[in-house]
Amino acid sequence: MSIDIKAREYSTVREVAGPLIIVEGVEDVAYGEVVDIRTPEGETRRGQVLESRRGVAVVQVFEGTRGIDTSGTKVRFTGDIMRLAVSADMLGRFFDGSGRPIDGSPEIIPEDRLPISGAAINPPARAYPNEFIQTGISTIDGMNTLVRGQKLPIFSGAGMPHNELAAQIARQARVLRTEESFSVVFAGMGITHEEASFFMNDFERTGALERIVAFINLADDPAIERIITPRMALTAAEFLAFEYDMHVLVILTDMTNYCNALREIAAAREEVPGRRGYPGYMYTDLASNYERAGRIRGRKGSITQMPILSMPDDDITHPIPDLTGYITEGQFVLSRELHRKGIYPPVDVLPSLSRLMNEGIGEGRTRDDHSGVSNQLYAAYAEGRDVRDLVAVVGEEALMDRDRKYLEFADRFEKEFVSQGRDENRTIEQTLDLGWNLLSMLPEGELKRIEDRYIKKYHPKHRG
């Protein structure tokens, strides 16, 4: 039996501050090292070294510091970083935020134990994302297309149906024209018991459970555990993508709870706060998660990310959505106004954006008219919204016939194109044909963003 001589046990806890403990007199302790903490009652908890300097180590405790004191607590430094046991048997399983099974089944037999920090992808080794992923949701597929290897967040707000939208995307997402395996890795951070039950029941009800791996950190679980939950999920995603050649969609919700946990740690360390009290390194920390999406040249698998964040007070300039928008390739924005109208999903296509959309659409991927239809729908809806604002000032009676057409277009666009059932799975052809039906309301002379050859090929008038 071998003994790990790097492991050291100390009883020199000097201070307990929020989710942190400070240990004195330590030697050879490294940043990120895993720590086993034994409380005076004999309970064992896990932690990780945040800082080490001059014989002092700052340790974050994932299960919280309740019951830990400065006299009877023992701290053992393991000499290793945090790892996740991974296996193909993870599919169809539910784990807590630390990677422990919570579905009543036994621990998995690991094929490997991978560091949750992941391995940085060499930029020249990245393959450019350009393969269309069909979600079955028209506002995404038609107007803000998701492509394989992209990171595209959903900006939502309190009380909005972002969980329902995430579950629908998880059920319906697939890569067209391929039979390759497609799986979903779901990470819930700070979600309620009700939300966790919703996801578990929905995945089971729809038969999607067998291709899903879920990591759940509940609202009453320690906030500090939220720091490792997305990293656990992304480690599982990397294993499935690059060892089993799967296309993996990673859904992370709610990144706002994750960032609040970062702020809690920063406050406990008495760091100088940045914008609205969040740490100055939050951009770098978010990037360390988001940038784990992508494709690698010579590998069949890929990781596509859809982080979800609820914007405090629906403020898109808040630091969390603001920094997220800089890192990711666009965003979907949910509208409270559309939600109040009873429209699901309430995606506001005007502030929404997919920067890689043009790489994943067109002939051979979706359809040759896709770009023109999308641009024309966007322009017509934007003009209709402007007319709607004008009506609030001058009244509908003062409008010209052309303005009335665009006002009607905006209303029908929301009711027929944006709105769809929670189990409605539209193909990209159905989405584009629906767009053409709406555009046929307008005179052909107004369709300036679509080439004449596509008008003659797809316009309902010419198709009979």
N, C-alpha and C positions, 0 to 999 in steps of 0.2 A: 504494500500500500504506500503510495507516494504522498508526501506532505508538501503543500504549497508554502514554500518559505517566504514568498512575497506577502502572504496574508499577515496582517498585524491586527491585534485586538487592543483597544484602548478603553479606559474608563475615565477619560479626562474631558468629558463634555463641559465646556465652560459656560455656554449660553444657549438658550432656546428662544428663537425669534421667529414667530409665525411658522411657516413651513420649513424653517432652516434650523440646523444645529451647528454649533461651532465647536470643533474638537481641537484641543491643544496637544503639543508634544508629539506630533506625528512625523514620520520619516518616510521618504520615498513614495509619496502619494501623488497621483497624477490626475489631471483634469479629466472628468468623465468617468472616473473609476467607480465601479459598483460597490456599495457599502451595505453590509448587513447590520441592522440595529436591533439589539435585544433590550426590551423595556424591563423595568424592575418586576413587572408581573409575568415575565417570561415570554411575552409576545414578540415575534420576529417581524421586522419591517425592512423594506428595501429603500435605499437612497442612492444618490449619485453626487460625486464631488463637483461643486460649482467653481471652487477656487481653492488654491493651495499656495501658501506663502509663509516663509520663515517658521516652519513647524506648526502652522495653524491651517486647518482644513474647514471650509464651509461646505456643508452637506445639505442638499435638498431631500426631504423625506417624502416619498410618494404617497404613503398612507396617512400622512398627517402626523403632527407632533404631540397629539393628546396622550397623556400618560408618560411622556418622556421627561425625566428630570435630570439634574446635573450630578446626582450622586450615585444612583444605582443603574444607570444606563451603560451598556457595553456596545462599542462600535468596532466592527471588524471590516477592514479594507481588504477586498478580495483579490486585488491585483488584475482584474479584468474589467472590460467595459460592458455596458448593458447589451444583451443579445436576445434574440427571439428564436425560439425553436420553430422551425418551418418544415412543412410537409405538404404534399398534394392532398393529404387527408384533411387539410384545413377547410377545404371547400364544403359549404353547407354547415359550417360551425359558427357559434357565437362565443366571443371572448370578452373579458372585461378590459379596461383601459391599460392594464399591465400585461395582457396576454394570457390570462388564466381562463380556462373554460367556464362558461356560466350557463351552458345549455343542458347540464345534467349528464353529459357524456364524459368519458375519461380523458385524461391528458393525451395529446397526440404523441406518437412515436416519431421523434424528429429525424429528418433526413440530414439536417444541418442546423447549426446555430449561428445566425448572422447578426452582426452588429447593427443596432437600430439606427445608427447615424447614416448608414448607407455608404456607397462608394461614389465619389464624384465622377460624372461622365465627362471624358475628355471632349471639349467642344468639336474638334474635327471628326470625332467618332459619331457625332449625332447625325441621324438621318432627318431630313426636313419633313415635317408632318404634311401629308397631302392626300390622305385617304379618308373619304367621307364616312362618318358614322351616322346612321339613321336612328333617331330617337323616337320617331313617330309623332313628334310635336311640331306643328307647322311653323310656329314663330322661331323655333330653333333650326329645324331642317331647311326651311325656305329662306329665312331672313338673316340668321346668325349661325351659319353652319358650323358644327363641331367636327373636327378632323382628328384622326388617330395620332396620338402623341401630343395633343394640345393641352394647355391648362386654361380653362374658361370658367370663371366663377359666376355664381348667382348672388346678386346683391338684393337682399330682401329687407323686411322689417318685422317688428314684433306683431304676431297675430296673422301673418301672411302665410299662404299655403306652400311654403318652400319645401316642407317635409313631404307633402303629397307629390309635388313636382319631382323631388329627388327620387322617391320610390317609383314613380312612373318611368323615369329615365332608366333607373336600375333594371326594371322589368323589361323594357322595350328596346334598349340600345343594342345595336348589332352592326357589324361591318358588312356592307353589301358585297355581293358577288364573291363570297368566300365561305368556306366551310371550316375555317380555323376556329379553335376554341376561343370563347369570349367569356370572361368572368368579371365580377364586380367585387371590389373591396370597399366596405363601408366603415367609416369611423365616425361615431357620435361622441361629441365632447360636451359635457355639461347638459345633456338632454334629460328631460323628465322621464319618470317611469311610464307615463302615458305615451310619450313619444317613442320610447324604446319598444313598448308593446305594439304600437302601431306598425313600426318597421318589421318587427319579428312576425306579426300576424299577416302583414301584407305579403311579405316574401313567401311565407308558407302557403297562404291562400292561392297565390298565383303560380305556384310551382317554380318560382325563381330561386328558391332557397338553395337548391343543389349546386348553383354556380356562384354563390355569394359567400364571402368571408366577412364577418362583422366584428368590430371592436367597439364596445359600448362603455363609455364613462358617464355615469349618471350624475344628475345635478347634486345629489347628496353624497356622492363620492368625493374624496379629497380633490380640491382644485388643482393641486400640484401634479396629480396624475395626468391631467389634461396635456401636460407638456410632452409626455411620451406617447400618448395615444395615437396621434397622426403618424409618428415615426414608426410605431409598431405596424400600423396599417400599410404604410409605404414600403416597409421591409418585406411584408408578405406579398405585396404587389410586385416588387422587383423579383422575388423568387419565382412567382408564377409566370411572369413575363419572360424572364431571361433564362430560366431553367426548363420551363415547360412550353415555351413559345406561345403563350396565351396573349390575346388582346385584353388588357385589364383597364376597366374604368374605376377610378378611385373617387369616391364621394366623401368629402370631409365637411361635417356640420357639427357645431357651429364655430367658425373660426373666431368669432367675437369672444366666445367663452375661452378659447385658447389664449387670445391676446390679453384677456383680463387676468388669466393665471400668470402670464409673463409680468404683468404690472404688479401683481401681488408679490412675486418673488423680488422684483426690483425694489419695491417699497420696503420689504423685509431686510434687504441688503443696504438700505439707506442710500441708494444710488440717486444721482441728480436726475430728476424726471425730465422727459421730453414733452412733446405735444400732449395735452390733456392727461398728463401723468404717466403716459406709456414710456417704456425705456427707449433710449436713443437707438439701440441696436435692434429694434423690432423689425425694421426693414430687412436686415440681414437674416434674422431668425426666420421670418416668413419665407424669404427666398430659399433658405436651406430645406424647406418642405416643398415649396412649389416647383423648384427646379429639379426635383426628382421625377418629374414627368418627362416623357420623350421616347424616342426610338434610337436604337443603336445600329449602325451600319453592320450588315452581315448577320443580324439577329432578326428572327421572325416576330418575336413578341414586342409589345409596346405598352406604355402606361399613359393613359389619358386622365387628366384630373378635372373634377368639378367641385371646387371648394364652395361652400355656402356660408354667407355671413349675414347676420341681421344688423342693419345699420342703425345705431342708436339715434332715435328721433328722426328716422328716415333721412339722415344727413349723409349724402354721398361724398361730402368733403371731409367727413370724419377720418381720423388717421388710419383706421383699419381698412375701409374700402379704398381710400386714397392710395396707400402704399401697395395694396393688393393690385390695383389697376396698373401700377407701374411695372409690376413683375410679370403679370399674366398677359395673355394675348386676347384681351377684350373682356367683356362682361355681359351677363343678362341682368336687366334691372326689372324687378317686380314693382308694379304700380299700385299704390293704395287706392287711387281713383278707380282703376279698372276692377280692383277687388270689391270695392263698394258697389259697383254695378252688377256684381254677381258673375263676373267673367273669370273663367278658369282655363288655362293658367294666366294670371294677370301680368303677362310680359309686356312691358312698354318697349316697342321695337325702336323708338327714336333714339333714346340714350344707350340702347344696347349695341354691342359691336363684337364681331369676330374677326380679328385681324388676319387670320389664316383662311378665311372662308374661300377666297378666290383660288386658293391652291387645291381645294378639295371638291370643287364643283365643276360642272361643264360636261362636255361629251366624253363618254367613257367612264365617268364617275357618277354624275347624277343625270342631267339632261342638258342639251346644248343651249336651251333658252333660259337656264336657271339664273344666270347673272343679270340678264336684262329684266326678267320678271321681278326679281328681288329689288333691283334699283327703282323700277317703275312703281311698285307697290309702296316702297319707302317714300318716294317723292309725292305720290298721290295722297297718302295718309298724312304726311307732314302738312300738305296744303289744306287738307280737310280739317286738321286740328287748328290751323291758323284761322280758317273760316269760322270754326266753332267759337274761338275767342272773339272774333269780330261780332258774331251774333249777340254775344253777351253785352256788347256796347250799343249796336245800332238796331238790333232785332232782325229776325229772319225775313221780314217783309221787305227790307231794304236790299236784299241780296239779288244779284243777277243770276240768270239761269245757270251759267257756268259754275258760280259759287255754290249754288244749290246742289249741283251734281257732286261736287267734292265733299260737301257736308254729308250728303247721303252715303258717299263712298266711305267716309271715316266711320260712320255708324255701322254700316254693313261689314266693314273690315274687322271691327272689334267683335261683332256678334257671330260672324261666319268663319273668319280666318283665325283670329286670335283664340276665340273660345272653342273648346272641344271637351269631350268627356274625359273623366279621369282614367278610364280604361280604353279610350279610343286611340288606336295605333294607326296613324295615317302613313301610307307610303309616300315617298318623295314625289311620285307621279301624281298622287291624289292632291298633295299640297300645291304643286305647280298648276294643276288643272283648276283647282279652287281659286288660285290667284288670277288665272286667265278669266274665269267667270266674273270675278269682281271687276277686272280691268275692262271687260266688255261694256260696263256701264258708261264708260267715257268715250268720247269721239276718238276715232283712230288717230286723228291729228294730234291728240294730246299724248299719245304713247311715244314720246321722243327718246326714251331711254332703251327702247327695244329695236333691234334691227328689223327692217322690212321683211326679210326672209323668214324670220321667226313669227312675225305677225301673220304672214300668209300661211304658215305651217300650223300654228297652234291657236290662233284666234277663233273663238267659237263661231263667229260669222263665216269664216272661210272653211272651217271643218264641218259646217252644217249642223 
